[in-house]
Amino acid sequence: MSNRTIKLIWDFKGDADAKQTAEHHIIHLKDFSVKENLILSKVGVEKINEIHFIAFLNVMESEVFTVRDALLPHRAEIA
């Protein structure tokens, strides 16, 4: 595998609480990153539109399967 960075994404949609849910989700992503000693573990929340927010975790490509299997992201892209 290469040394590419992969952005794992969890989507949260809804009128009232999508942003808060995404922000809460990054707490769990941070905890997992520490527990698993991930090499690269940038986490964050991004606004897609008024009712769609994402929580994301950037990891090294070599770590994708470990995170994917444990946390079940909705999708991924090359960061």
N, C-alpha and C positions, 0 to 999 in steps of 0.2 A: 504494500500500500504506500501511497505517497504521503507527503507531509501536509496535505491540504487541510484547511480548516472547514468544518462542516457545521452549518447552523441547523440545529434541531428545533422544530417549531411546534408549539401547542396553540391552537386557536380557541379563542373565547369570544362568544357572540351573545348579545343581548342588550336590551335598552338600558337597564339600570346598573348592572353589576359586572359587566364584562371586564372593565378596567380593574376593578377591585379583585376579581377572581384571578386575573393574569398577574397582578402584583403579588397576591398571596402565593401563587404557584411558584414564583421565583425563589421564595423562601425554601421550598422543598428541593428545587434545583440546586441551590447553593449548598444545602445540607448533603445532598447526594454527591456533589462534586468533591466536598471535603472528605466524606466517608470513603469514596473510591479513589482518592488521590489523583484526580484527573489532571493531565498535563496542562491543558488550557481549558478554562471554565468560565468564560465570559457569559454572564446572564443579563437579561434585561427584558423590558416591556416596550412594545412599539404599538402605536395607534395606526390602524389601517383606515378606519373611518369611525364615525360616531358610535357605532354598535359592534365594532369588530376590533379586538385587541389581540396581540400575540404575546406569549412568553417565549423566550428563546434561550438556548444554551449552545454556545459555540464550543466544539470539541475538535480534537485532532481526528483525522480520518480513522486512525488505528483504534480509536475508542468508540466509534459509532455503534458497533454491534453491542457492546456492553451496555451503553446507555439506552439504546433502542429497545433491547430485550427487557430491561428493568423498568423503563419509564414510559414506553409506548408513545413517542411523539406522533403528532398527526402527519407531519411531513418534514422534509429536509431539503436543504439547498447548499450549494457551495458558497461559503462566506467570502 
